[in-house]
Amino acid sequence: MDCGVYEALVGQIRTVPGQSVVHSPIQNDASMRDNRAHCDVIGPDQDDPEVKRLFSRYFAEVIPVPG
């Protein structure tokens, strides 16, 4: 799986119109290490230019996507 890791403050993401944060810890998955801090950002219009602009301000890349 080619994934990167990003971090953000939940409170900032919740200020983006229409977006919510759902705690979804990863546990007992043989392909990944356990991660109790894992969350999903859910909402419509994640391709909306304003949502993308806010996300680019709030998210920081911690582990780059390979390739």
Legacy VTK file of the C-alpha trace (Angstrom):
# vtk DataFile Version 3.0
C-alpha trace
ASCII
DATASET POLYDATA
POINTS 67 float
0.000 0.000 0.000
1.440 3.401 -0.984
0.302 5.784 1.724
1.652 8.823 3.453
0.849 10.211 6.864
-0.565 13.653 7.528
-1.426 15.319 10.800
-3.882 18.052 11.684
-5.685 19.436 14.684
-9.229 18.071 14.820
-10.619 21.437 15.906
-9.252 23.116 12.768
-10.675 20.464 10.424
-14.088 20.788 12.071
-14.124 24.482 11.087
-14.132 23.538 7.373
-17.751 23.754 6.176
-19.395 20.339 5.737
-16.424 18.332 7.040
-16.366 16.144 10.150
-13.755 14.023 11.876
-14.496 10.441 12.938
-12.197 8.569 15.307
-11.343 5.268 13.585
-8.473 3.532 15.366
-6.599 0.837 13.461
-6.261 -2.320 15.532
-5.574 -5.967 14.790
-4.926 -5.367 11.082
-2.074 -7.610 9.919
-1.085 -5.163 7.167
-0.684 -2.149 9.508
0.604 -1.271 12.935
-1.993 -0.424 15.559
-2.790 3.284 15.589
-5.188 4.514 18.249
-4.968 8.090 16.979
-6.227 7.340 13.451
-9.174 9.432 12.248
-11.091 9.862 9.006
-12.189 13.196 7.573
-15.657 12.816 6.092
-17.687 15.281 4.108
-18.925 16.301 0.697
-17.111 18.589 -1.687
-13.542 17.638 -0.743
-12.671 18.663 -4.315
-14.105 22.149 -3.706
-11.308 24.735 -4.138
-12.073 26.416 -0.795
-12.045 23.090 1.089
-8.735 22.171 -0.597
-7.291 25.576 0.343
-8.252 25.151 3.996
-7.001 21.559 4.095
-3.658 22.658 2.648
-3.348 25.156 5.530
-4.359 22.705 8.259
-2.675 19.426 7.253
1.065 18.818 7.632
2.848 15.958 5.896
4.637 13.717 8.419
5.609 10.757 6.205
5.655 11.473 2.438
3.744 9.330 -0.025
6.327 7.048 -1.707
7.208 7.653 -5.322
LINES 1 68
67 0 1 2 3 4 5 6 7 8 9 10 11 12 13 14 15 16 17 18 19 20 21 22 23 24 25 26 27 28 29 30 31 32 33 34 35 36 37 38 39 40 41 42 43 44 45 46 47 48 49 50 51 52 53 54 55 56 57 58 59 60 61 62 63 64 65 66
